[in-house]
Amino acid sequence: MSRNYSRYRDPGIEGEWQPGSRKRVLRNRLNISLKTEMDRAEAEALEAVEIQYLDRITDQTGFTADMICAMHKDWLGEIYEWAGRYRTVEMQKGNFRWPPAFRVA
């Protein structure tokens, strides 16, 4: 995570860095401050949730905004308090910048 961009006065917890992470890891429930450790935790959580969703999703499944939020919470909810909610901060990781928060909903 190279930088959090906030257009809001109080971005809340989703715009906070984990203490001791040198602004490389977002504040998290696991108190992880090393980027490599967080990358591993996120990847392992993604692998676990992918298996669950492979059993739930069929070619008849309709994707909705609520479902995407639920998937995000299922993936990252054990790691980040804000998982599954719409973002209120502007985010960038390396050279990749997520869509502006005001456009996400």
MDTraj code that builds the backbone (N, CA, C; nanometers):
import mdtraj as md
import numpy as np

residues = "MET SER ARG ASN TYR SER ARG TYR ARG ASP PRO GLY ILE GLU GLY GLU TRP GLN PRO GLY SER ARG LYS ARG VAL LEU ARG ASN ARG LEU ASN ILE SER LEU LYS THR GLU MET ASP ARG ALA GLU ALA GLU ALA LEU GLU ALA VAL GLU ILE GLN TYR LEU ASP ARG ILE THR ASP GLN THR GLY PHE THR ALA ASP MET ILE CYS ALA MET HIS LYS ASP TRP LEU GLY GLU ILE TYR GLU TRP ALA GLY ARG TYR ARG THR VAL GLU MET GLN LYS GLY ASN PHE ARG TRP PRO PRO ALA PHE ARG VAL ALA".split()
xyz = np.array([
    [0.0865, -0.1152, 0.0000],
    [0.0000, 0.0000, 0.0000],
    [0.0909, 0.1210, 0.0000],
    [0.0882, 0.1953, -0.1048],
    [0.1785, 0.3085, -0.1099],
    [0.1241, 0.4310, -0.0397],
    [-0.0104, 0.4472, -0.0414],
    [-0.0644, 0.5680, 0.0205],
    [-0.2162, 0.5611, 0.0251],
    [-0.2746, 0.6185, 0.1295],
    [-0.4192, 0.6363, 0.1370],
    [-0.4484, 0.7794, 0.0944],
    [-0.5436, 0.7974, 0.0068],
    [-0.5870, 0.9302, -0.0328],
    [-0.7251, 0.9517, 0.0248],
    [-0.7419, 1.0538, 0.1053],
    [-0.8726, 1.0792, 0.1634],
    [-0.9245, 1.2149, 0.1191],
    [-1.0485, 1.2158, 0.0710],
    [-1.1150, 1.3407, 0.0355],
    [-1.2090, 1.3807, 0.1475],
    [-1.2053, 1.3111, 0.2581],
    [-1.3007, 1.3304, 0.3660],
    [-1.2265, 1.3741, 0.4911],
    [-1.2951, 1.4475, 0.5772],
    [-1.2317, 1.4956, 0.6996],
    [-1.1991, 1.3830, 0.7954],
    [-1.2898, 1.2897, 0.8123],
    [-1.2692, 1.1793, 0.9054],
    [-1.2894, 1.0481, 0.8317],
    [-1.1841, 0.9936, 0.7709],
    [-1.2010, 0.8715, 0.6937],
    [-1.2286, 0.7489, 0.7796],
    [-1.2139, 0.7606, 0.9105],
    [-1.2395, 0.6465, 0.9967],
    [-1.1310, 0.5411, 0.9846],
    [-1.1602, 0.4257, 1.0390],
    [-1.0603, 0.3196, 1.0504],
    [-1.0087, 0.2709, 0.9157],
    [-1.0891, 0.2761, 0.8103],
    [-1.0445, 0.2255, 0.6812],
    [-0.9302, 0.3082, 0.6222],
    [-0.9097, 0.4285, 0.6722],
    [-0.8011, 0.5125, 0.6240],
    [-0.6830, 0.5178, 0.7187],
    [-0.6773, 0.4283, 0.8148],
    [-0.5698, 0.4294, 0.9140],
    [-0.4663, 0.3213, 0.8842],
    [-0.3420, 0.3542, 0.9168],
    [-0.2327, 0.2586, 0.9012],
    [-0.2143, 0.1794, 1.0301],
    [-0.1678, 0.0589, 1.0173],
    [-0.1359, -0.0237, 1.1342],
    [-0.0115, 0.0362, 1.2011],
    [-0.0176, 0.0616, 1.3306],
    [0.1012, 0.1139, 1.3995],
    [0.2209, 0.0213, 1.3764],
    [0.3347, 0.0819, 1.3489],
    [0.4576, 0.0057, 1.3280],
    [0.4741, -0.0485, 1.1871],
    [0.3809, -0.0162, 1.0958],
    [0.3878, -0.0723, 0.9609],
    [0.4570, 0.0193, 0.8603],
    [0.5021, 0.1339, 0.9037],
    [0.5644, 0.2325, 0.8142],
    [0.4720, 0.2676, 0.6978],
    [0.3426, 0.2746, 0.7281],
    [0.2389, 0.3091, 0.6296],
    [0.2370, 0.2120, 0.5116],
    [0.2575, 0.0848, 0.5413],
    [0.2530, -0.0176, 0.4357],
    [0.1394, -0.1151, 0.4563],
    [0.0772, -0.1125, 0.5756],
    [-0.0305, -0.2064, 0.6073],
    [-0.1441, -0.1281, 0.6726],
    [-0.2656, -0.1511, 0.6247],
    [-0.3816, -0.0869, 0.6856],
    [-0.4082, -0.1437, 0.8241],
    [-0.4674, -0.0603, 0.9108],
    [-0.5023, -0.1063, 1.0452],
    [-0.5887, -0.2310, 1.0310],
    [-0.5576, -0.3308, 1.1125],
    [-0.6262, -0.4584, 1.0979],
    [-0.6486, -0.5256, 1.2320],
    [-0.7412, -0.6207, 1.2319],
    [-0.7799, -0.6922, 1.3538],
    [-0.6732, -0.7896, 1.4017],
    [-0.5827, -0.8287, 1.3139],
    [-0.4812, -0.9276, 1.3486],
    [-0.3528, -0.8644, 1.4001],
    [-0.3490, -0.7301, 1.4027],
    [-0.2307, -0.6553, 1.4462],
    [-0.1073, -0.6897, 1.3640],
    [-0.1274, -0.7183, 1.2381],
    [-0.0167, -0.7461, 1.1476],
    [0.0416, -0.6127, 1.1027],
    [0.1738, -0.6003, 1.1101],
    [0.2380, -0.4766, 1.0662],
    [0.3364, -0.4992, 0.9514],
    [0.3629, -0.6237, 0.9157],
    [0.4531, -0.6536, 0.8045],
    [0.3731, -0.6791, 0.6780],
    [0.4106, -0.6122, 0.5692],
    [0.3373, -0.6249, 0.4440],
    [0.3353, -0.7692, 0.3938],
    [0.4467, -0.8381, 0.4008],
    [0.4507, -0.9769, 0.3519],
    [0.3575, -1.0666, 0.4327],
    [0.3485, -1.0423, 0.5609],
    [0.2582, -1.1203, 0.6458],
    [0.1116, -1.0887, 0.6119],
    [0.0814, -0.9614, 0.5852],
    [-0.0548, -0.9249, 0.5479],
    [-0.0902, -0.9815, 0.4109],
    [0.0032, -0.9761, 0.3170],
    [-0.0222, -1.0348, 0.1846],
    [-0.0578, -1.1825, 0.1981],
    [0.0132, -1.2530, 0.2839],
    [-0.0125, -1.3959, 0.3065],
    [-0.1488, -1.4169, 0.3720],
    [-0.1815, -1.3356, 0.4729],
    [-0.3102, -1.3498, 0.5423],
    [-0.4262, -1.3245, 0.4469],
    [-0.4155, -1.2217, 0.3637],
    [-0.5218, -1.1923, 0.2667],
    [-0.5344, -1.3041, 0.1632],
    [-0.4218, -1.3557, 0.1148],
    [-0.4246, -1.4637, 0.0150],
    [-0.4859, -1.5909, 0.0726],
    [-0.4507, -1.6241, 0.1956],
    [-0.5077, -1.7439, 0.2591],
    [-0.6578, -1.7275, 0.2820],
    [-0.6996, -1.6086, 0.3215],
    [-0.8424, -1.5828, 0.3416],
    [-0.9165, -1.5915, 0.2084],
    [-0.8557, -1.5415, 0.1020],
    [-0.9184, -1.5481, -0.0305],
    [-0.9331, -1.6932, -0.0757],
    [-0.8314, -1.7718, -0.0558],
    [-0.8384, -1.9131, -0.0950],
    [-0.9507, -1.9857, -0.0207],
    [-0.9643, -1.9586, 0.1065],
    [-1.0688, -2.0240, 0.1863],
    [-1.2081, -1.9824, 0.1393],
    [-1.2288, -1.8554, 0.1128],
    [-1.3613, -1.8087, 0.0714],
    [-1.3920, -1.8507, -0.0722],
    [-1.2907, -1.8621, -0.1561],
    [-1.3135, -1.9084, -0.2931],
    [-1.3748, -2.0480, -0.2937],
    [-1.3256, -2.1326, -0.2086],
    [-1.3781, -2.2692, -0.1996],
    [-1.5251, -2.2668, -0.1592],
    [-1.5604, -2.1838, -0.0629],
    [-1.7000, -2.1709, -0.0207],
    [-1.7883, -2.1239, -0.1356],
    [-1.7432, -2.0218, -0.2061],
    [-1.8252, -1.9647, -0.3132],
    [-1.8318, -2.0536, -0.4363],
    [-1.7329, -2.1354, -0.4592],
    [-1.7409, -2.2295, -0.5713],
    [-1.8569, -2.3262, -0.5522],
    [-1.8893, -2.3563, -0.4275],
    [-2.0028, -2.4436, -0.3981],
    [-2.1364, -2.3691, -0.4041],
    [-2.1365, -2.2384, -0.3830],
    [-2.2603, -2.1605, -0.3771],
    [-2.3025, -2.1007, -0.5110],
    [-2.2072, -2.0627, -0.5922],
    [-2.2370, -1.9890, -0.7146],
    [-2.2541, -2.0851, -0.8316],
    [-2.3599, -2.0630, -0.9062],
    [-2.3861, -2.1429, -1.0262],
    [-2.3998, -2.0475, -1.1443],
    [-2.4223, -2.1028, -1.2619],
    [-2.4416, -2.0174, -1.3781],
    [-2.5750, -1.9424, -1.3706],
    [-2.6569, -1.9770, -1.2732],
    [-2.7850, -1.9084, -1.2523],
    [-2.7756, -1.7980, -1.1470],
    [-2.6623, -1.7870, -1.0811],
    [-2.6451, -1.6872, -0.9756],
    [-2.6433, -1.5471, -1.0342],
    [-2.7248, -1.4615, -0.9779],
    [-2.7247, -1.3205, -1.0174],
    [-2.6404, -1.2409, -0.9192],
    [-2.5459, -1.1679, -0.9705],
    [-2.4600, -1.0884, -0.8844],
    [-2.5241, -0.9526, -0.8584],
    [-2.5332, -0.9164, -0.7317],
    [-2.5885, -0.7879, -0.6904],
    [-2.4838, -0.7137, -0.6080],
    [-2.5077, -0.5868, -0.5849],
    [-2.4171, -0.5094, -0.4997],
    [-2.4114, -0.5689, -0.3595],
    [-2.5258, -0.6124, -0.3080],
    [-2.5280, -0.6732, -0.1745],
    [-2.4443, -0.8004, -0.1708],
    [-2.4503, -0.8795, -0.2772],
    [-2.3729, -1.0030, -0.2814],
    [-2.2227, -0.9735, -0.2861],
    [-2.1837, -0.8741, -0.3645],
    [-2.0422, -0.8371, -0.3717],
    [-1.9934, -0.7905, -0.2345],
    [-2.0740, -0.7112, -0.1645],
    [-2.0366, -0.6671, -0.0294],
    [-2.0236, -0.7867, 0.0649],
    [-2.1161, -0.8821, 0.0549],
    [-2.1096, -1.0016, 0.1394],
    [-1.9844, -1.0834, 0.1086],
    [-1.9502, -1.0943, -0.0190],
    [-1.8293, -1.1681, -0.0574],
    [-1.7049, -1.1003, -0.0001],
    [-1.7014, -0.9688, -0.0064],
    [-1.5882, -0.8933, 0.0463],
    [-1.5762, -0.9125, 0.1971],
    [-1.6903, -0.9107, 0.2657],
    [-1.6884, -0.9319, 0.4112],
    [-1.6459, -1.0747, 0.4441],
    [-1.6963, -1.1717, 0.3680],
    [-1.6560, -1.3108, 0.3911],
    [-1.5058, -1.3282, 0.3710],
    [-1.4510, -1.2583, 0.2734],
    [-1.3078, -1.2687, 0.2450],
    [-1.2241, -1.1976, 0.3507],
    [-1.2532, -1.0718, 0.3781],
    [-1.1646, -0.9897, 0.4602],
    [-1.2187, -0.9533, 0.5981],
    [-1.3363, -1.0024, 0.6330],
    [-1.3993, -0.9653, 0.7589],
    [-1.3221, -1.0031, 0.8843],
    [-1.2461, -1.1102, 0.8770],
    [-1.1644, -1.1493, 0.9937],
    [-1.0393, -1.0618, 1.0064],
    [-1.0077, -0.9897, 0.9004],
    [-0.8851, -0.9098, 0.8969],
    [-0.9136, -0.7612, 0.9202],
    [-1.0159, -0.7089, 0.8514],
    [-1.0449, -0.5654, 0.8575],
    [-1.1862, -0.5399, 0.9084],
    [-1.1988, -0.4470, 0.9993],
    [-1.3291, -0.4103, 1.0555],
    [-1.4238, -0.3590, 0.9473],
    [-1.3727, -0.2908, 0.8479],
    [-1.4541, -0.2260, 0.7458],
    [-1.4908, -0.3170, 0.6284],
    [-1.4481, -0.4403, 0.6292],
    [-1.4748, -0.5308, 0.5166],
    [-1.6248, -0.5442, 0.4921],
    [-1.6628, -0.5398, 0.3645],
    [-1.8027, -0.5548, 0.3266],
    [-1.8807, -0.4249, 0.3216],
    [-1.8163, -0.3143, 0.3556],
    [-1.8833, -0.1834, 0.3508],
    [-1.8233, -0.0996, 0.2378],
    [-1.9021, -0.0057, 0.1902],
    [-1.8508, 0.0841, 0.0882],
    [-1.7415, 0.1717, 0.1453],
    [-1.6388, 0.1934, 0.0674],
    [-1.5243, 0.2743, 0.1041],
    [-1.5605, 0.4219, 0.1092],
    [-1.4917, 0.4965, 0.1953],
    [-1.5066, 0.6420, 0.2007],
    [-1.3728, 0.7107, 0.1784],
    [-1.2681, 0.6351, 0.1494],
    [-1.1352, 0.6921, 0.1243],
    [-1.0878, 0.6501, -0.0141],
    [-0.9992, 0.7296, -0.0693],
    [-0.9372, 0.6970, -0.1985],
    [-0.8160, 0.6091, -0.1705],
    [-0.8022, 0.5026, -0.2485],
    [-0.6961, 0.4050, -0.2212],
    [-0.6098, 0.3816, -0.3447],
    [-0.4831, 0.3520, -0.3187],
    [-0.3894, 0.3163, -0.4239],
    [-0.2946, 0.2126, -0.3687],
    [-0.2603, 0.1126, -0.4498],
    [-0.1629, 0.0113, -0.4114],
    [-0.0648, -0.0004, -0.5263],
    [0.0595, 0.0395, -0.5012],
    [0.1561, 0.0446, -0.6093],
    [0.1103, 0.1444, -0.7136],
    [0.1065, 0.1025, -0.8389],
    [0.0604, 0.1899, -0.9471],
    [-0.0886, 0.1750, -0.9745],
    [-0.1563, 0.0893, -0.8992],
    [-0.2988, 0.0665, -0.9216],
    [-0.3802, 0.1543, -0.8271],
    [-0.4702, 0.2320, -0.8835],
    [-0.5578, 0.3166, -0.8022],
    [-0.7004, 0.2647, -0.8165],
    [-0.7649, 0.2369, -0.7022],
    [-0.9035, 0.1905, -0.7038],
    [-0.9934, 0.3031, -0.7542],
    [-1.1125, 0.2692, -0.8040],
    [-1.2051, 0.3745, -0.8473],
    [-1.2353, 0.4698, -0.7320],
    [-1.2656, 0.5949, -0.7635],
    [-1.2980, 0.6913, -0.6574],
    [-1.4124, 0.6414, -0.5697],
    [-1.3996, 0.6629, -0.4411],
    [-1.4985, 0.6133, -0.3437],
    [-1.6385, 0.6608, -0.3757],
    [-1.6533, 0.7838, -0.4207],
    [-1.7871, 0.8359, -0.4472],
    [-1.8518, 0.7680, -0.5672],
    [-1.7752, 0.6945, -0.6473],
    [-1.8300, 0.6243, -0.7631],
    [-1.8593, 0.4759, -0.7358],
    [-1.8131, 0.4248, -0.6238],
    [-1.8238, 0.2815, -0.5977],
    [-1.9688, 0.2364, -0.5837],
    [-2.0487, 0.3062, -0.5071],
    [-2.1874, 0.2621, -0.4874],
    [-2.2624, 0.2642, -0.6192],
])
top = md.Topology()
chain = top.add_chain()
for i, resn in enumerate(residues, 1):
    res = top.add_residue(resn, chain, resSeq=i)
    for name in ("N", "CA", "C"):
        top.add_atom(name, md.element.get_by_symbol(name[0]), res)
traj = md.Trajectory(xyz[None], top)
